[in-house]
């Protein structure tokens, strides 16, 4: 995906995501794929606080099942 305006799902074609639509611990839809924001850097947190929109608390990364699946394949 290149850098461009992302359309908001459920709106007309001229409505796009803005920085106000994004927050930590929330899902957002990009071309029918769901992404989850789990954390951000300190610069982003300060920016949102200066703009009067505090961000939610960070959450941990989801677990990765690949090592377990790979171990099961190698076990057989």
PQR file with spaces between the fields and no chain letter, atoms N, CA, C, O and H, PARSE charges and radii, in Angstrom:
ATOM       1  N    UNK     1       0.852   -1.166    0.000 -0.4000 1.5000
ATOM       2  CA   UNK     1       0.000    0.000    0.000 -0.0000 2.0000
ATOM       3  C    UNK     1       0.897    1.228    0.000  0.5500 1.7000
ATOM       4  O    UNK     1       1.831    1.326    0.796 -0.5500 1.4000
ATOM       5  N    UNK     2       0.619    2.125   -0.863 -0.4000 1.5000
ATOM       6  CA   UNK     2       1.373    3.363   -0.932 -0.0000 2.0000
ATOM       7  C    UNK     2       0.718    4.420   -0.059  0.5500 1.7000
ATOM       8  O    UNK     2      -0.378    4.216    0.463 -0.5500 1.4000
ATOM       9  H    UNK     2      -0.140    2.045   -1.510  0.4000 1.0000
ATOM      10  N    UNK     3       1.365    5.501    0.090 -0.4000 1.5000
ATOM      11  CA   UNK     3       0.868    6.595    0.908 -0.0000 2.0000
ATOM      12  C    UNK     3      -0.224    7.339    0.145  0.5500 1.7000
ATOM      13  O    UNK     3       0.039    7.980   -0.872 -0.5500 1.4000
ATOM      14  H    UNK     3       2.256    5.667   -0.334  0.4000 1.0000
ATOM      15  N    UNK     4      -1.440    7.244    0.645 -0.4000 1.5000
ATOM      16  CA   UNK     4      -2.563    7.922    0.010 -0.0000 2.0000
ATOM      17  C    UNK     4      -3.703    8.041    1.019  0.5500 1.7000
ATOM      18  O    UNK     4      -3.589    7.562    2.147 -0.5500 1.4000
ATOM      19  H    UNK     4      -1.654    6.723    1.471  0.4000 1.0000
ATOM      20  N    UNK     5      -4.792    8.673    0.616 -0.4000 1.5000
ATOM      21  CA   UNK     5      -5.956    8.818    1.481 -0.0000 2.0000
ATOM      22  C    UNK     5      -6.711    7.501    1.527  0.5500 1.7000
ATOM      23  O    UNK     5      -6.987    6.895    0.492 -0.5500 1.4000
ATOM      24  H    UNK     5      -4.884    9.062   -0.300  0.4000 1.0000
ATOM      25  N    UNK     6      -7.044    7.063    2.738 -0.4000 1.5000
ATOM      26  CA   UNK     6      -7.796    5.824    2.905 -0.0000 2.0000
ATOM      27  C    UNK     6      -9.265    6.154    3.110  0.5500 1.7000
ATOM      28  O    UNK     6      -9.595    6.910    4.023 -0.5500 1.4000
ATOM      29  H    UNK     6      -6.820    7.556    3.579  0.4000 1.0000
ATOM      30  N    UNK     7     -10.153    5.613    2.293 -0.4000 1.5000
ATOM      31  CA   UNK     7     -11.580    5.924    2.429 -0.0000 2.0000
ATOM      32  C    UNK     7     -12.173    5.271    3.679  0.5500 1.7000
ATOM      33  O    UNK     7     -11.831    4.142    4.031 -0.5500 1.4000
ATOM      34  H    UNK     7      -9.885    4.998    1.551  0.4000 1.0000
ATOM      35  N    UNK     8     -13.064    6.004    4.336 -0.4000 1.5000
ATOM      36  CA   UNK     8     -13.797    5.462    5.478 -0.0000 2.0000
ATOM      37  C    UNK     8     -14.893    4.538    4.960  0.5500 1.7000
ATOM      38  O    UNK     8     -15.670    4.936    4.093 -0.5500 1.4000
ATOM      39  H    UNK     8     -13.342    6.921    4.051  0.4000 1.0000
ATOM      40  N    UNK     9     -14.969    3.319    5.471 -0.4000 1.5000
ATOM      41  CA   UNK     9     -16.021    2.415    4.997 -0.0000 2.0000
ATOM      42  C    UNK     9     -17.400    2.894    5.461  0.5500 1.7000
ATOM      43  O    UNK     9     -17.549    3.402    6.572 -0.5500 1.4000
ATOM      44  H    UNK     9     -14.337    2.996    6.176  0.4000 1.0000
ATOM      45  N    UNK    10     -18.389    2.726    4.608 -0.4000 1.5000
ATOM      46  CA   UNK    10     -19.751    3.111    4.954 -0.0000 2.0000
ATOM      47  C    UNK    10     -20.080    4.560    4.657  0.5500 1.7000
ATOM      48  O    UNK    10     -21.193    5.002    4.942 -0.5500 1.4000
ATOM      49  H    UNK    10     -18.268    2.313    3.706  0.4000 1.0000
ATOM      50  N    UNK    11     -19.153    5.310    4.097 -0.4000 1.5000
ATOM      51  CA   UNK    11     -19.388    6.712    3.734 -0.0000 2.0000
ATOM      52  C    UNK    11     -19.198    6.869    2.233  0.5500 1.7000
ATOM      53  O    UNK    11     -18.817    5.921    1.545 -0.5500 1.4000
ATOM      54  H    UNK    11     -18.249    4.951    3.866  0.4000 1.0000
ATOM      55  N    UNK    12     -19.462    8.060    1.734 -0.4000 1.5000
ATOM      56  CA   UNK    12     -19.254    8.296    0.304 -0.0000 2.0000
ATOM      57  C    UNK    12     -17.758    8.307   -0.013  0.5500 1.7000
ATOM      58  O    UNK    12     -16.926    8.299    0.895 -0.5500 1.4000
ATOM      59  H    UNK    12     -19.770    8.830    2.293  0.4000 1.0000
ATOM      60  N    UNK    13     -17.432    8.326   -1.267 -0.4000 1.5000
ATOM      61  CA   UNK    13     -16.045    8.206   -1.708 -0.0000 2.0000
ATOM      62  C    UNK    13     -15.183    9.408   -1.335  0.5500 1.7000
ATOM      63  O    UNK    13     -13.960    9.339   -1.455 -0.5500 1.4000
ATOM      64  H    UNK    13     -18.108    8.333   -2.004  0.4000 1.0000
ATOM      65  N    UNK    14     -15.786   10.507   -0.886 -0.4000 1.5000
ATOM      66  CA   UNK    14     -14.989   11.692   -0.563 -0.0000 2.0000
ATOM      67  C    UNK    14     -14.703   11.818    0.936  0.5500 1.7000
ATOM      68  O    UNK    14     -14.184   12.847    1.369 -0.5500 1.4000
ATOM      69  H    UNK    14     -16.779   10.563   -0.788  0.4000 1.0000
ATOM      70  N    UNK    15     -15.026   10.800    1.738 -0.4000 1.5000
ATOM      71  CA   UNK    15     -14.747   10.831    3.160 -0.0000 2.0000
ATOM      72  C    UNK    15     -13.583    9.882    3.460  0.5500 1.7000
ATOM      73  O    UNK    15     -13.632    8.701    3.117 -0.5500 1.4000
ATOM      74  H    UNK    15     -15.447    9.964    1.387  0.4000 1.0000
ATOM      75  N    UNK    16     -12.538   10.409    4.101 -0.4000 1.5000
ATOM      76  CA   UNK    16     -11.326    9.656    4.327 -0.0000 2.0000
ATOM      77  C    UNK    16     -10.994    9.602    5.818  0.5500 1.7000
ATOM      78  O    UNK    16     -11.482   10.412    6.607 -0.5500 1.4000
ATOM      79  H    UNK    16     -12.498   11.369    4.379  0.4000 1.0000
ATOM      80  N    UNK    17     -10.148    8.623    6.190 -0.4000 1.5000
ATOM      81  CA   UNK    17      -9.628    8.566    7.560 -0.0000 2.0000
ATOM      82  C    UNK    17      -8.791    9.801    7.830  0.5500 1.7000
ATOM      83  O    UNK    17      -8.078   10.285    6.951 -0.5500 1.4000
ATOM      84  H    UNK    17      -9.753    7.966    5.549  0.4000 1.0000
ATOM      85  N    UNK    18      -8.882   10.310    9.053 -0.4000 1.5000
ATOM      86  CA   UNK    18      -7.996   11.373    9.513 -0.0000 2.0000
ATOM      87  C    UNK    18      -7.331   10.894   10.798  0.5500 1.7000
ATOM      88  O    UNK    18      -7.669    9.823   11.302 -0.5500 1.4000
ATOM      89  H    UNK    18      -9.461    9.916    9.767  0.4000 1.0000
ATOM      90  N    UNK    19      -6.417   11.649   11.321 -0.4000 1.5000
ATOM      91  CA   UNK    19      -5.734   11.260   12.550 -0.0000 2.0000
ATOM      92  C    UNK    19      -6.705   11.187   13.725  0.5500 1.7000
ATOM      93  O    UNK    19      -6.429   10.502   14.710 -0.5500 1.4000
ATOM      94  H    UNK    19      -6.142   12.519   10.911  0.4000 1.0000
ATOM      95  N    UNK    20      -7.834   11.882   13.636 -0.4000 1.5000
ATOM      96  CA   UNK    20      -8.827   11.856   14.709 -0.0000 2.0000
ATOM      97  C    UNK    20      -9.598   10.539   14.741  0.5500 1.7000
ATOM      98  O    UNK    20     -10.197   10.205   15.763 -0.5500 1.4000
ATOM      99  H    UNK    20      -8.059   12.439   12.836  0.4000 1.0000
ATOM     100  N    UNK    21      -9.595    9.794   13.652 -0.4000 1.5000
ATOM     101  CA   UNK    21     -10.320    8.527   13.577 -0.0000 2.0000
ATOM     102  C    UNK    21      -9.529    7.358   14.162  0.5500 1.7000
ATOM     103  O    UNK    21     -10.097    6.292   14.400 -0.5500 1.4000
ATOM     104  H    UNK    21      -9.108   10.066   12.822  0.4000 1.0000
ATOM     105  N    UNK    22      -8.241    7.539   14.394 -0.4000 1.5000
ATOM     106  CA   UNK    22      -7.386    6.456   14.853 -0.0000 2.0000
ATOM     107  C    UNK    22      -7.084    6.602   16.339  0.5500 1.7000
ATOM     108  O    UNK    22      -6.943    7.714   16.848 -0.5500 1.4000
ATOM     109  H    UNK    22      -7.780    8.406   14.200  0.4000 1.0000
ATOM     110  N    UNK    23      -6.988    5.469   17.028 -0.4000 1.5000
ATOM     111  CA   UNK    23      -6.667    5.450   18.443 -0.0000 2.0000
ATOM     112  C    UNK    23      -6.031    4.108   18.764  0.5500 1.7000
ATOM     113  O    UNK    23      -6.176    3.150   18.005 -0.5500 1.4000
ATOM     114  H    UNK    23      -7.103    4.566   16.614  0.4000 1.0000
ATOM     115  N    UNK    24      -5.332    4.040   19.877 -0.4000 1.5000
ATOM     116  CA   UNK    24      -4.730    2.792   20.318 -0.0000 2.0000
ATOM     117  C    UNK    24      -5.844    1.870   20.811  0.5500 1.7000
ATOM     118  O    UNK    24      -6.849    2.340   21.344 -0.5500 1.4000
ATOM     119  H    UNK    24      -5.214    4.818   20.493  0.4000 1.0000
ATOM     120  N    UNK    25      -5.672    0.587   20.638 -0.4000 1.5000
ATOM     121  CA   UNK    25      -6.641   -0.445   21.041 -0.0000 2.0000
ATOM     122  C    UNK    25      -7.947   -0.336   20.256  0.5500 1.7000
ATOM     123  O    UNK    25      -9.026   -0.561   20.805 -0.5500 1.4000
ATOM     124  H    UNK    25      -4.855    0.205   20.204  0.4000 1.0000
ATOM     125  N    UNK    26      -7.848    0.003   18.992 -0.4000 1.5000
ATOM     126  CA   UNK    26      -9.043    0.056   18.159 -0.0000 2.0000
ATOM     127  C    UNK    26      -8.743   -0.599   16.807  0.5500 1.7000
ATOM     128  O    UNK    26      -7.593   -0.681   16.376 -0.5500 1.4000
ATOM     129  H    UNK    26      -6.971    0.185   18.546  0.4000 1.0000
ATOM     130  N    UNK    27      -9.796   -1.054   16.163 -0.4000 1.5000
ATOM     131  CA   UNK    27      -9.693   -1.646   14.829 -0.0000 2.0000
ATOM     132  C    UNK    27     -10.025   -0.597   13.787  0.5500 1.7000
ATOM     133  O    UNK    27     -10.846    0.289   14.027 -0.5500 1.4000
ATOM     134  H    UNK    27     -10.730   -0.987   16.513  0.4000 1.0000
ATOM     135  N    UNK    28      -9.389   -0.696   12.632 -0.4000 1.5000
ATOM     136  CA   UNK    28      -9.811    0.134   11.512 -0.0000 2.0000
ATOM     137  C    UNK    28      -9.766   -0.681   10.228  0.5500 1.7000
ATOM     138  O    UNK    28      -8.918   -1.555   10.043 -0.5500 1.4000
ATOM     139  H    UNK    28      -8.723   -1.415   12.438  0.4000 1.0000
ATOM     140  N    UNK    29     -10.703   -0.363    9.355 -0.4000 1.5000
ATOM     141  CA   UNK    29     -10.949   -1.122    8.149 -0.0000 2.0000
ATOM     142  C    UNK    29     -10.282   -0.423    6.962  0.5500 1.7000
ATOM     143  O    UNK    29     -10.546    0.749    6.692 -0.5500 1.4000
ATOM     144  H    UNK    29     -11.391    0.346    9.505  0.4000 1.0000
ATOM     145  N    UNK    30      -9.422   -1.151    6.265 -0.4000 1.5000
ATOM     146  CA   UNK    30      -8.762   -0.622    5.070 -0.0000 2.0000
ATOM     147  C    UNK    30      -9.027   -1.594    3.929  0.5500 1.7000
ATOM     148  O    UNK    30      -8.453   -2.682    3.886 -0.5500 1.4000
ATOM     149  H    UNK    30      -9.207   -2.102    6.484  0.4000 1.0000
ATOM     150  N    UNK    31      -9.885   -1.202    3.019 -0.4000 1.5000
ATOM     151  CA   UNK    31     -10.235   -2.035    1.870 -0.0000 2.0000
ATOM     152  C    UNK    31     -10.665   -3.440    2.316  0.5500 1.7000
ATOM     153  O    UNK    31     -10.180   -4.442    1.791 -0.5500 1.4000
ATOM     154  H    UNK    31     -10.351   -0.318    3.054  0.4000 1.0000
ATOM     155  N    UNK    32     -11.574   -3.498    3.283 -0.4000 1.5000
ATOM     156  CA   UNK    32     -12.174   -4.726    3.813 -0.0000 2.0000
ATOM     157  C    UNK    32     -11.191   -5.618    4.559  0.5500 1.7000
ATOM     158  O    UNK    32     -11.473   -6.799    4.764 -0.5500 1.4000
ATOM     159  H    UNK    32     -11.968   -2.684    3.710  0.4000 1.0000
ATOM     160  N    UNK    33     -10.055   -5.086    4.964 -0.4000 1.5000
ATOM     161  CA   UNK    33      -9.125   -5.803    5.836 -0.0000 2.0000
ATOM     162  C    UNK    33      -9.089   -5.055    7.161  0.5500 1.7000
ATOM     163  O    UNK    33      -8.999   -3.827    7.183 -0.5500 1.4000
ATOM     164  H    UNK    33      -9.826   -4.127    4.797  0.4000 1.0000
ATOM     165  N    UNK    34      -9.159   -5.783    8.252 -0.4000 1.5000
ATOM     166  CA   UNK    34      -9.211   -5.183    9.576 -0.0000 2.0000
ATOM     167  C    UNK    34      -7.802   -5.160   10.173  0.5500 1.7000
ATOM     168  O    UNK    34      -7.127   -6.187   10.234 -0.5500 1.4000
ATOM     169  H    UNK    34      -9.232   -6.780    8.234  0.4000 1.0000
ATOM     170  N    UNK    35      -7.372   -3.988   10.608 -0.4000 1.5000
ATOM     171  CA   UNK    35      -6.099   -3.802   11.285 -0.0000 2.0000
ATOM     172  C    UNK    35      -6.375   -3.321   12.705  0.5500 1.7000
ATOM     173  O    UNK    35      -7.353   -2.613   12.944 -0.5500 1.4000
ATOM     174  H    UNK    35      -7.921   -3.153   10.558  0.4000 1.0000
ATOM     175  N    UNK    36      -5.518   -3.702   13.643 -0.4000 1.5000
ATOM     176  CA   UNK    36      -5.667   -3.277   15.029 -0.0000 2.0000
ATOM     177  C    UNK    36      -4.407   -2.534   15.440  0.5500 1.7000
ATOM     178  O    UNK    36      -3.292   -3.010   15.225 -0.5500 1.4000
ATOM     179  H    UNK    36      -4.724   -4.277   13.449  0.4000 1.0000
ATOM     180  N    UNK    37      -4.594   -1.365   16.032 -0.4000 1.5000
ATOM     181  CA   UNK    37      -3.484   -0.573   16.550 -0.0000 2.0000
ATOM     182  C    UNK    37      -3.295   -0.967   18.007  0.5500 1.7000
ATOM     183  O    UNK    37      -4.207   -0.798   18.816 -0.5500 1.4000
ATOM     184  H    UNK    37      -5.500   -0.979   16.207  0.4000 1.0000
ATOM     185  N    UNK    38      -2.129   -1.487   18.349 -0.4000 1.5000
ATOM     186  CA   UNK    38      -1.901   -1.951   19.711 -0.0000 2.0000
ATOM     187  C    UNK    38      -1.025   -1.011   20.525  0.5500 1.7000
ATOM     188  O    UNK    38      -1.064   -1.062   21.754 -0.5500 1.4000
ATOM     189  H    UNK    38      -1.388   -1.624   17.691  0.4000 1.0000
ATOM     190  N    UNK    39      -0.237   -0.156   19.883 -0.4000 1.5000
ATOM     191  CA   UNK    39       0.650    0.752   20.611 -0.0000 2.0000
ATOM     192  C    UNK    39       1.112    1.855   19.661  0.5500 1.7000
ATOM     193  O    UNK    39       0.889    1.780   18.453 -0.5500 1.4000
ATOM     194  H    UNK    39      -0.205   -0.115   18.885  0.4000 1.0000
ATOM     195  N    UNK    40       1.750    2.869   20.215 -0.4000 1.5000
ATOM     196  CA   UNK    40       2.323    3.945   19.401 -0.0000 2.0000
ATOM     197  C    UNK    40       3.556    4.489   20.110  0.5500 1.7000
ATOM     198  O    UNK    40       3.823    4.148   21.262 -0.5500 1.4000
ATOM     199  H    UNK    40       1.931    2.930   21.196  0.4000 1.0000
ATOM     200  N    UNK    41       4.297    5.329   19.417 -0.4000 1.5000
ATOM     201  CA   UNK    41       5.499    5.889   20.020 -0.0000 2.0000
ATOM     202  C    UNK    41       5.165    7.112   20.873  0.5500 1.7000
ATOM     203  O    UNK    41       4.036    7.603   20.860 -0.5500 1.4000
ATOM     204  H    UNK    41       4.081    5.605   18.481  0.4000 1.0000
ATOM     205  N    UNK    42       6.151    7.589   21.604 -0.4000 1.5000
ATOM     206  CA   UNK    42       5.950    8.701   22.538 -0.0000 2.0000
ATOM     207  C    UNK    42       5.616   10.001   21.805  0.5500 1.7000
ATOM     208  O    UNK    42       4.833   10.802   22.315 -0.5500 1.4000
ATOM     209  H    UNK    42       7.068    7.190   21.614  0.4000 1.0000
ATOM     210  N    UNK    43       6.190   10.228   20.624 -0.4000 1.5000
ATOM     211  CA   UNK    43       5.887   11.423   19.845 -0.0000 2.0000
ATOM     212  C    UNK    43       4.398   11.484   19.501  0.5500 1.7000
ATOM     213  O    UNK    43       3.768   12.535   19.622 -0.5500 1.4000
ATOM     214  H    UNK    43       6.826    9.578   20.209  0.4000 1.0000
ATOM     215  N    UNK    44       3.844   10.351   19.074 -0.4000 1.5000
ATOM     216  CA   UNK    44       2.424   10.295   18.712 -0.0000 2.0000
ATOM     217  C    UNK    44       1.543   10.543   19.926  0.5500 1.7000
ATOM     218  O    UNK    44       0.546   11.258   19.831 -0.5500 1.4000
ATOM     219  H    UNK    44       4.355    9.497   18.976  0.4000 1.0000
ATOM     220  N    UNK    45       1.899    9.961   21.066 -0.4000 1.5000
ATOM     221  CA   UNK    45       1.128   10.193   22.298 -0.0000 2.0000
ATOM     222  C    UNK    45       1.117   11.676   22.674  0.5500 1.7000
ATOM     223  O    UNK    45       0.072   12.221   23.032 -0.5500 1.4000
ATOM     224  H    UNK    45       2.710    9.380   21.143  0.4000 1.0000
ATOM     225  N    UNK    46       2.267   12.319   22.593 -0.4000 1.5000
ATOM     226  CA   UNK    46       2.346   13.748   22.930 -0.0000 2.0000
ATOM     227  C    UNK    46       1.541   14.585   21.939  0.5500 1.7000
ATOM     228  O    UNK    46       0.877   15.542   22.337 -0.5500 1.4000
ATOM     229  H    UNK    46       3.116   11.877   22.302  0.4000 1.0000
ATOM     230  N    UNK    47       1.592   14.234   20.655 -0.4000 1.5000
ATOM     231  CA   UNK    47       0.829   14.963   19.645 -0.0000 2.0000
ATOM     232  C    UNK    47      -0.660   14.909   19.958  0.5500 1.7000
ATOM     233  O    UNK    47      -1.337   15.938   19.957 -0.5500 1.4000
ATOM     234  H    UNK    47       2.132   13.456   20.332  0.4000 1.0000
ATOM     235  N    UNK    48      -1.172   13.706   20.225 -0.4000 1.5000
ATOM     236  CA   UNK    48      -2.602   13.554   20.528 -0.0000 2.0000
ATOM     237  C    UNK    48      -2.975   14.295   21.811  0.5500 1.7000
ATOM     238  O    UNK    48      -4.044   14.903   21.876 -0.5500 1.4000
ATOM     239  H    UNK    48      -0.623   12.871   20.226  0.4000 1.0000
ATOM     240  N    UNK    49      -2.117   14.256   22.828 -0.4000 1.5000
ATOM     241  CA   UNK    49      -2.402   14.973   24.073 -0.0000 2.0000
ATOM     242  C    UNK    49      -2.435   16.478   23.845  0.5500 1.7000
ATOM     243  O    UNK    49      -3.291   17.170   24.397 -0.5500 1.4000
ATOM     244  H    UNK    49      -1.250   13.762   22.775  0.4000 1.0000
ATOM     245  N    UNK    50      -1.513   16.988   23.038 -0.4000 1.5000
ATOM     246  CA   UNK    50      -1.496   18.427   22.735 -0.0000 2.0000
ATOM     247  C    UNK    50      -2.738   18.848   21.965  0.5500 1.7000
ATOM     248  O    UNK    50      -3.182   19.991   22.078 -0.5500 1.4000
ATOM     249  H    UNK    50      -0.819   16.426   22.589  0.4000 1.0000
ATOM     250  N    UNK    51      -3.300   17.938   21.186 -0.4000 1.5000
ATOM     251  CA   UNK    51      -4.509   18.236   20.422 -0.0000 2.0000
ATOM     252  C    UNK    51      -5.787   17.990   21.224  0.5500 1.7000
ATOM     253  O    UNK    51      -6.885   18.236   20.724 -0.5500 1.4000
ATOM     254  H    UNK    51      -2.940   17.010   21.094  0.4000 1.0000
ATOM     255  N    UNK    52      -5.655   17.508   22.462 -0.4000 1.5000
ATOM     256  CA   UNK    52      -6.819   17.293   23.317 -0.0000 2.0000
ATOM     257  C    UNK    52      -7.504   15.959   23.132  0.5500 1.7000
ATOM     258  O    UNK    52      -8.646   15.790   23.560 -0.5500 1.4000
ATOM     259  H    UNK    52      -4.764   17.309   22.868  0.4000 1.0000
ATOM     260  N    UNK    53      -6.833   15.003   22.503 -0.4000 1.5000
ATOM     261  CA   UNK    53      -7.382   13.658   22.301 -0.0000 2.0000
ATOM     262  C    UNK    53      -6.430   12.635   22.921  0.5500 1.7000
ATOM     263  O    UNK    53      -5.552   12.121   22.229 -0.5500 1.4000
ATOM     264  H    UNK    53      -5.906   15.140   22.156  0.4000 1.0000
ATOM     265  N    UNK    54      -6.587   12.331   24.204 -0.4000 1.5000
ATOM     266  CA   UNK    54      -5.688   11.341   24.812 -0.0000 2.0000
ATOM     267  C    UNK    54      -5.931    9.953   24.216  0.5500 1.7000
ATOM     268  O    UNK    54      -7.063    9.593   23.894 -0.5500 1.4000
ATOM     269  H    UNK    54      -7.301   12.748   24.767  0.4000 1.0000
ATOM     270  N    UNK    55      -4.869    9.193   24.076 -0.4000 1.5000
ATOM     271  CA   UNK    55      -4.959    7.856   23.498 -0.0000 2.0000
ATOM     272  C    UNK    55      -5.266    6.824   24.571  0.5500 1.7000
ATOM     273  O    UNK    55      -4.984    7.038   25.750 -0.5500 1.4000
ATOM     274  H    UNK    55      -3.949    9.485   24.337  0.4000 1.0000
ATOM     275  N    UNK    56      -5.842    5.714   24.159 -0.4000 1.5000
ATOM     276  CA   UNK    56      -6.108    4.602   25.065 -0.0000 2.0000
ATOM     277  C    UNK    56      -4.795    3.961   25.503  0.5500 1.7000
ATOM     278  O    UNK    56      -3.741    4.217   24.921 -0.5500 1.4000
ATOM     279  H    UNK    56      -6.072    5.541   23.201  0.4000 1.0000
ATOM     280  N    UNK    57      -4.874    3.131   26.528 -0.4000 1.5000
ATOM     281  CA   UNK    57      -3.688    2.421   27.017 -0.0000 2.0000
ATOM     282  C    UNK    57      -3.223    1.401   25.985  0.5500 1.7000
ATOM     283  O    UNK    57      -4.023    0.867   25.217 -0.5500 1.4000
ATOM     284  H    UNK    57      -5.731    2.923   27.000  0.4000 1.0000
ATOM     285  N    UNK    58      -1.932    1.140   25.978 -0.4000 1.5000
ATOM     286  CA   UNK    58      -1.363    0.149   25.063 -0.0000 2.0000
ATOM     287  C    UNK    58      -1.807   -1.246   25.466  0.5500 1.7000
ATOM     288  O    UNK    58      -2.127   -1.504   26.627 -0.5500 1.4000
ATOM     289  H    UNK    58      -1.282    1.574   26.602  0.4000 1.0000
ATOM     290  N    UNK    59      -1.821   -2.132   24.496 -0.4000 1.5000
ATOM     291  CA   UNK    59      -2.120   -3.531   24.780 -0.0000 2.0000
ATOM     292  C    UNK    59      -1.006   -4.378   24.198  0.5500 1.7000
ATOM     293  O    UNK    59      -0.282   -3.934   23.306 -0.5500 1.4000
ATOM     294  H    UNK    59      -1.561   -1.922   23.553  0.4000 1.0000
ATOM     295  N    UNK    60      -0.868   -5.579   24.691 -0.4000 1.5000
ATOM     296  CA   UNK    60       0.198   -6.458   24.233 -0.0000 2.0000
ATOM     297  C    UNK    60      -0.036   -6.952   22.821  0.5500 1.7000
ATOM     298  O    UNK    60      -1.158   -6.947   22.315 -0.5500 1.4000
ATOM     299  H    UNK    60      -1.456   -5.939   25.415  0.4000 1.0000
ATOM     300  N    UNK    61       1.044   -7.377   22.199 -0.4000 1.5000
ATOM     301  CA   UNK    61       0.946   -7.950   20.865 -0.0000 2.0000
ATOM     302  C    UNK    61       0.282   -9.318   20.944  0.5500 1.7000
ATOM     303  O    UNK    61       0.481  -10.040   21.921 -0.5500 1.4000
ATOM     304  H    UNK    61       1.956   -7.381   22.610  0.4000 1.0000
ATOM     305  N    UNK    62      -0.497   -9.683   19.941 -0.4000 1.5000
ATOM     306  CA   UNK    62      -1.103  -11.019   19.958 -0.0000 2.0000
ATOM     307  C    UNK    62      -0.027  -12.090   19.807  0.5500 1.7000
ATOM     308  O    UNK    62       1.033  -11.854   19.227 -0.5500 1.4000
ATOM     309  H    UNK    62      -0.658   -9.096   19.148  0.4000 1.0000
ATOM     310  N    UNK    63      -0.319  -13.255   20.336 -0.4000 1.5000
ATOM     311  CA   UNK    63       0.636  -14.351   20.252 -0.0000 2.0000
ATOM     312  C    UNK    63       0.812  -14.848   18.830  0.5500 1.7000
ATOM     313  O    UNK    63      -0.086  -14.719   17.998 -0.5500 1.4000
ATOM     314  H    UNK    63      -1.180  -13.447   20.808  0.4000 1.0000
ATOM     315  N    UNK    64       1.978  -15.418   18.561 -0.4000 1.5000
ATOM     316  CA   UNK    64       2.279  -15.968   17.245 -0.0000 2.0000
ATOM     317  C    UNK    64       2.235  -17.484   17.326  0.5500 1.7000
ATOM     318  O    UNK    64       3.027  -18.083   18.054 -0.5500 1.4000
ATOM     319  H    UNK    64       2.707  -15.523   19.237  0.4000 1.0000
ATOM     320  N    UNK    65       1.330  -18.112   16.598 -0.4000 1.5000
ATOM     321  CA   UNK    65       1.173  -19.562   16.626 -0.0000 2.0000
ATOM     322  C    UNK    65       2.142  -20.300   15.721  0.5500 1.7000
ATOM     323  O    UNK    65       2.178  -21.531   15.734 -0.5500 1.4000
ATOM     324  H    UNK    65       0.687  -17.625   16.007  0.4000 1.0000
ATOM     325  N    UNK    66       2.930  -19.577   14.935 -0.4000 1.5000
ATOM     326  CA   UNK    66       3.805  -20.239   13.971 -0.0000 2.0000
ATOM     327  C    UNK    66       4.818  -21.174   14.625  0.5500 1.7000
ATOM     328  O    UNK    66       4.963  -22.302   14.152 -0.5500 1.4000
ATOM     329  H    UNK    66       2.901  -18.577   14.924  0.4000 1.0000
ATOM     330  N    UNK    67       5.530  -20.778   15.685 -0.4000 1.5000
ATOM     331  CA   UNK    67       6.508  -21.716   16.272 -0.0000 2.0000
ATOM     332  C    UNK    67       5.852  -23.027   16.742  0.5500 1.7000
ATOM     333  O    UNK    67       6.423  -24.104   16.564 -0.5500 1.4000
ATOM     334  H    UNK    67       5.412  -19.862   16.069  0.4000 1.0000
ATOM     335  N    UNK    68       4.682  -22.937   17.328 -0.4000 1.5000
ATOM     336  CA   UNK    68       3.988  -24.144   17.781 -0.0000 2.0000
ATOM     337  C    UNK    68       3.573  -25.017   16.593  0.5500 1.7000
ATOM     338  O    UNK    68       3.754  -26.234   16.625 -0.5500 1.4000
ATOM     339  H    UNK    68       4.219  -22.063   17.472  0.4000 1.0000
ATOM     340  N    UNK    69       3.023  -24.403   15.555 -0.4000 1.5000
ATOM     341  CA   UNK    69       2.612  -25.138   14.364 -0.0000 2.0000
ATOM     342  C    UNK    69       3.825  -25.792   13.696  0.5500 1.7000
ATOM     343  O    UNK    69       3.757  -26.945   13.270 -0.5500 1.4000
ATOM     344  H    UNK    69       2.876  -23.414   15.529  0.4000 1.0000
ATOM     345  N    UNK    70       4.914  -25.064   13.607 -0.4000 1.5000
ATOM     346  CA   UNK    70       6.127  -25.590   12.974 -0.0000 2.0000
ATOM     347  C    UNK    70       6.687  -26.760   13.774  0.5500 1.7000
ATOM     348  O    UNK    70       7.168  -27.735   13.197 -0.5500 1.4000
ATOM     349  H    UNK    70       4.969  -24.127   13.953  0.4000 1.0000
ATOM     350  N    UNK    71       6.627  -26.666   15.094 -0.4000 1.5000
ATOM     351  CA   UNK    71       7.115  -27.761   15.940 -0.0000 2.0000
ATOM     352  C    UNK    71       6.271  -29.013   15.731  0.5500 1.7000
ATOM     353  O    UNK    71       6.805  -30.123   15.724 -0.5500 1.4000
ATOM     354  H    UNK    71       6.236  -25.874   15.563  0.4000 1.0000
ATOM     355  N    UNK    72       4.966  -28.849   15.562 -0.4000 1.5000
ATOM     356  CA   UNK    72       4.088  -29.989   15.329 -0.0000 2.0000
ATOM     357  C    UNK    72       4.383  -30.653   13.967  0.5500 1.7000
ATOM     358  O    UNK    72       4.334  -31.877   13.845 -0.5500 1.4000
ATOM     359  H    UNK    72       4.532  -27.948   15.567  0.4000 1.0000
ATOM     360  N    UNK    73       4.682  -29.848   12.968 -0.4000 1.5000
ATOM     361  CA   UNK    73       5.006  -30.390   11.644 -0.0000 2.0000
ATOM     362  C    UNK    73       6.324  -31.175   11.720  0.5500 1.7000
ATOM     363  O    UNK    73       6.429  -32.270   11.167 -0.5500 1.4000
ATOM     364  H    UNK    73       4.722  -28.854   13.067  0.4000 1.0000
ATOM     365  N    UNK    74       7.318  -30.615   12.402 -0.4000 1.5000
ATOM     366  CA   UNK    74       8.613  -31.274   12.523 -0.0000 2.0000
ATOM     367  C    UNK    74       8.523  -32.521   13.404  0.5500 1.7000
ATOM     368  O    UNK    74       9.310  -33.450   13.226 -0.5500 1.4000
ATOM     369  H    UNK    74       7.233  -29.726   12.851  0.4000 1.0000
ATOM     370  N    UNK    75       7.603  -32.560   14.326 -0.4000 1.5000
ATOM     371  CA   UNK    75       7.428  -33.698   15.216 -0.0000 2.0000
ATOM     372  C    UNK    75       6.956  -34.927   14.447  0.5500 1.7000
ATOM     373  O    UNK    75       7.361  -36.052   14.739 -0.5500 1.4000
ATOM     374  H    UNK    75       6.963  -31.805   14.471  0.4000 1.0000
ATOM     375  N    UNK    76       6.084  -34.692   13.453 -0.4000 1.5000
ATOM     376  CA   UNK    76       5.564  -35.803   12.661 -0.0000 2.0000
ATOM     377  C    UNK    76       6.660  -36.339   11.780  0.5500 1.7000
ATOM     378  O    UNK    76       6.437  -37.285   11.024 -0.5500 1.4000
ATOM     379  H    UNK    76       5.755  -33.778   13.215  0.4000 1.0000
